[in-house]
């Protein structure tokens, strides 16, 4: 019975979950005139050399002007990950605050795609993907967070969510940088469908979770320089 209930919940979440298209921007947001409040962006033990590509990606997300984002370096399996800063949320009565963790040490199989190994464009692209998560998360209400939590029980939901996150990254003008990241991770790990750090040894390689280079190029307005 419990399994059936969970299955029904997952079906409902997938039906009402994140669409495959990028979320629309509010009418007053202009991507060509970004204004980022640097005082709301914190760098915890981030090497100075990394701040250039991080700042470049941030400049494409003007809707995050009032959102607290903290970048930190830690030993972690996933090369990059984005989470809500729940401590800040509780201490500051619902503050929109998020943590982007950049790994500096992981399992041997993932070490070649750590942030420090990426070229400049790929760094911007993968940070753009993580900031797209922040952009999406910041628009969710309590039901949206419930949907997200339950959705993690379904691999198909995660496929749709990550694909839509890449779509949002492209909509912010970072398609070419995302293409650099997409090509790098696939060439380096010798895989056709990159499905994330938790699925490097298993999973369903025939399903596209993060956009493949061909998919990204089909969505670009023109060739990359």
C-alpha positions as CSV (number, residue, x, y, z in Angstrom):
1,X,0.0,0.0,0.0
2,X,2.8,2.4,0.9
3,X,4.5,1.7,-2.4
4,X,1.3,2.4,-4.3
5,X,0.8,5.7,-2.5
6,X,4.3,6.8,-3.2
7,X,3.9,5.8,-6.9
8,X,0.7,7.9,-7.1
9,X,2.4,10.9,-5.6
10,X,5.3,10.6,-8.0
11,X,2.8,10.5,-11.0
12,X,1.1,13.6,-9.7
13,X,4.4,15.4,-9.2
14,X,5.6,14.5,-12.7
15,X,2.3,15.6,-14.2
16,X,2.4,19.0,-12.4
17,X,6.2,19.3,-12.3
18,X,8.7,21.4,-14.1
19,X,8.0,21.7,-17.9
20,X,10.6,21.0,-20.5
21,X,10.6,24.6,-21.6
22,X,12.5,27.5,-19.9
23,X,10.5,29.4,-17.4
24,X,9.4,32.9,-18.6
25,X,11.0,36.0,-17.2
26,X,9.0,38.8,-15.5
27,X,8.4,41.7,-17.9
28,X,10.6,44.1,-16.1
29,X,13.8,41.9,-16.3
30,X,16.2,42.9,-19.1
31,X,19.0,40.5,-19.8
32,X,21.0,43.1,-21.6
33,X,21.4,45.4,-18.6
34,X,22.2,43.1,-15.6
35,X,22.7,44.6,-12.2
36,X,24.2,42.2,-9.7
37,X,24.5,43.3,-6.0
38,X,27.9,42.0,-5.2
39,X,27.2,42.4,-1.5
40,X,24.7,39.5,-1.7
41,X,27.2,37.2,-3.3
42,X,29.7,35.6,-1.0
43,X,32.8,33.6,-1.9
44,X,33.9,31.2,0.8
45,X,37.5,30.0,0.1
46,X,37.0,30.5,-3.6
47,X,40.3,30.9,-5.5
48,X,40.7,34.4,-7.1
49,X,41.2,32.8,-10.5
50,X,37.7,31.3,-10.3
51,X,35.9,34.5,-9.6
52,X,36.2,35.7,-13.2
53,X,34.1,33.0,-14.8
54,X,31.7,33.0,-11.8
55,X,31.1,36.7,-12.1
56,X,30.7,36.4,-15.9
57,X,27.9,33.8,-15.4
58,X,26.3,35.9,-12.6
59,X,26.0,38.9,-14.9
60,X,23.5,37.0,-17.0
61,X,21.1,36.5,-14.1
62,X,19.6,39.9,-13.2
63,X,16.6,38.3,-11.5
64,X,18.9,37.2,-8.7
65,X,19.8,40.8,-7.8
66,X,18.1,40.4,-4.4
67,X,19.0,36.7,-3.8
68,X,21.8,35.7,-1.5
69,X,24.2,33.3,-3.2
70,X,27.3,31.8,-1.5
71,X,30.0,29.9,-3.4
72,X,32.1,27.5,-1.4
73,X,34.8,24.9,-2.1
74,X,34.5,21.5,-0.4
75,X,35.5,17.8,-0.9
76,X,32.3,16.4,-2.5
77,X,31.4,13.6,-5.0
78,X,29.5,15.9,-7.3
79,X,31.7,18.4,-9.1
80,X,29.1,21.1,-8.5
81,X,25.8,21.2,-6.6
82,X,23.2,23.8,-5.6
83,X,21.2,23.7,-2.5
84,X,19.0,26.1,-0.5
85,X,20.8,27.6,2.5
86,X,18.2,26.3,5.0
87,X,20.1,27.8,8.0
88,X,19.9,31.3,6.5
89,X,16.2,30.6,5.6
90,X,15.4,29.8,9.3
91,X,17.5,32.5,10.9
92,X,16.3,35.3,8.6
93,X,12.6,34.4,8.3
94,X,12.4,33.0,4.8
95,X,15.4,34.7,3.2
96,X,16.1,33.6,-0.4
97,X,19.6,32.2,0.1
98,X,21.4,29.4,-1.8
99,X,24.8,27.6,-1.6
100,X,26.7,26.5,-4.7
101,X,29.3,24.0,-3.7
102,X,32.3,23.5,-6.0
103,X,34.2,20.3,-5.4
104,X,38.0,20.2,-5.2
105,X,38.3,16.5,-4.5
106,X,36.1,13.6,-5.6
107,X,36.3,10.0,-6.7
108,X,39.0,9.2,-9.3
109,X,36.4,8.7,-12.1
110,X,35.1,12.2,-11.7
111,X,38.4,14.0,-10.9
112,X,39.1,14.9,-14.6
113,X,35.9,17.1,-14.7
114,X,36.5,19.1,-11.5
115,X,36.0,22.8,-11.9
116,X,39.8,23.6,-11.8
117,X,40.3,21.3,-14.9
118,X,37.8,23.2,-17.1
119,X,38.6,25.8,-19.6
120,X,37.2,29.3,-19.1
121,X,34.1,28.8,-21.3
122,X,33.2,25.5,-19.6
123,X,33.5,27.1,-16.2
124,X,31.0,29.8,-17.2
125,X,28.7,27.1,-18.6
126,X,28.5,24.9,-15.6
127,X,28.1,27.8,-13.2
128,X,25.4,29.1,-15.5
129,X,23.6,25.7,-15.1
130,X,23.9,26.0,-11.3
131,X,22.6,29.6,-11.3
132,X,19.7,28.4,-13.4
133,X,18.8,26.1,-10.6
134,X,18.9,29.1,-8.2
135,X,16.7,31.1,-10.5
136,X,14.2,28.3,-10.7
137,X,14.3,27.5,-6.9
138,X,13.8,31.2,-6.0
139,X,10.4,31.2,-7.7
140,X,9.1,28.1,-5.9
141,X,6.5,28.3,-3.1
142,X,6.1,25.7,-0.5
143,X,4.2,23.4,-2.9
144,X,6.9,23.8,-5.4
145,X,9.5,22.7,-2.9
146,X,7.3,19.8,-1.9
147,X,7.1,18.9,-5.6
148,X,10.8,19.1,-5.9
149,X,11.5,16.9,-2.9
150,X,9.1,14.2,-4.0
151,X,10.3,14.5,-7.6
152,X,13.7,13.3,-6.6
153,X,12.2,9.9,-6.1
154,X,11.7,9.7,-9.8
155,X,14.5,9.5,-12.3
156,X,12.2,10.7,-15.1
157,X,11.4,13.8,-13.1
158,X,15.1,14.5,-12.6
159,X,15.6,14.0,-16.4
160,X,13.0,16.7,-17.1
161,X,14.2,19.0,-14.4
162,X,17.9,19.0,-15.4
163,X,16.9,19.3,-19.1
164,X,14.7,22.3,-18.3
165,X,17.6,23.8,-16.2
166,X,19.9,23.6,-19.2
167,X,17.1,25.3,-21.3
168,X,16.9,28.1,-18.8
169,X,20.7,28.5,-18.9
170,X,20.5,28.9,-22.7
171,X,17.6,31.4,-22.3
172,X,20.0,33.5,-20.2
173,X,22.4,33.8,-23.1
174,X,24.9,31.2,-21.9
175,X,24.3,28.6,-24.6
176,X,27.8,28.6,-26.0
177,X,29.4,28.3,-22.6
178,X,27.0,25.5,-21.7
179,X,28.1,23.9,-25.0
180,X,31.7,24.1,-23.9
181,X,30.8,22.3,-20.7
182,X,28.7,19.7,-22.4
183,X,31.4,18.8,-24.9
184,X,34.1,18.8,-22.3
185,X,32.4,16.4,-19.9
186,X,31.4,14.0,-22.7
187,X,34.8,13.9,-24.3
188,X,36.7,13.6,-21.1
189,X,34.5,10.8,-19.6
190,X,33.9,9.2,-23.0
191,X,30.2,9.1,-22.6
192,X,27.3,10.1,-24.9
193,X,24.7,11.0,-22.3
194,X,26.1,12.6,-19.1
195,X,23.6,11.8,-16.4
196,X,25.4,13.3,-13.4
197,X,27.9,12.2,-10.7
198,X,25.5,9.7,-9.1
199,X,25.0,7.8,-12.3
200,X,28.5,7.6,-13.7
201,X,28.7,3.9,-13.1
202,X,25.1,3.0,-13.8
203,X,21.8,4.5,-14.7
204,X,20.0,4.7,-18.1
205,X,22.6,6.0,-20.6
206,X,20.0,6.1,-23.4
207,X,18.0,8.9,-21.7
208,X,19.1,12.5,-22.1
209,X,19.2,14.3,-18.7
210,X,21.6,17.1,-19.3
211,X,21.5,18.5,-22.9
212,X,23.9,16.9,-25.4
213,X,26.0,19.2,-27.6
214,X,23.7,18.5,-30.6
215,X,20.6,19.5,-28.6
216,X,22.3,22.7,-27.4
217,X,23.4,23.7,-30.9
218,X,19.9,23.2,-32.2
219,X,18.7,25.8,-29.7
220,X,21.3,28.4,-30.3
221,X,20.4,31.5,-32.4
222,X,23.7,31.3,-34.3
223,X,27.2,29.7,-34.3
224,X,29.5,30.2,-31.3
225,X,32.6,32.2,-31.8
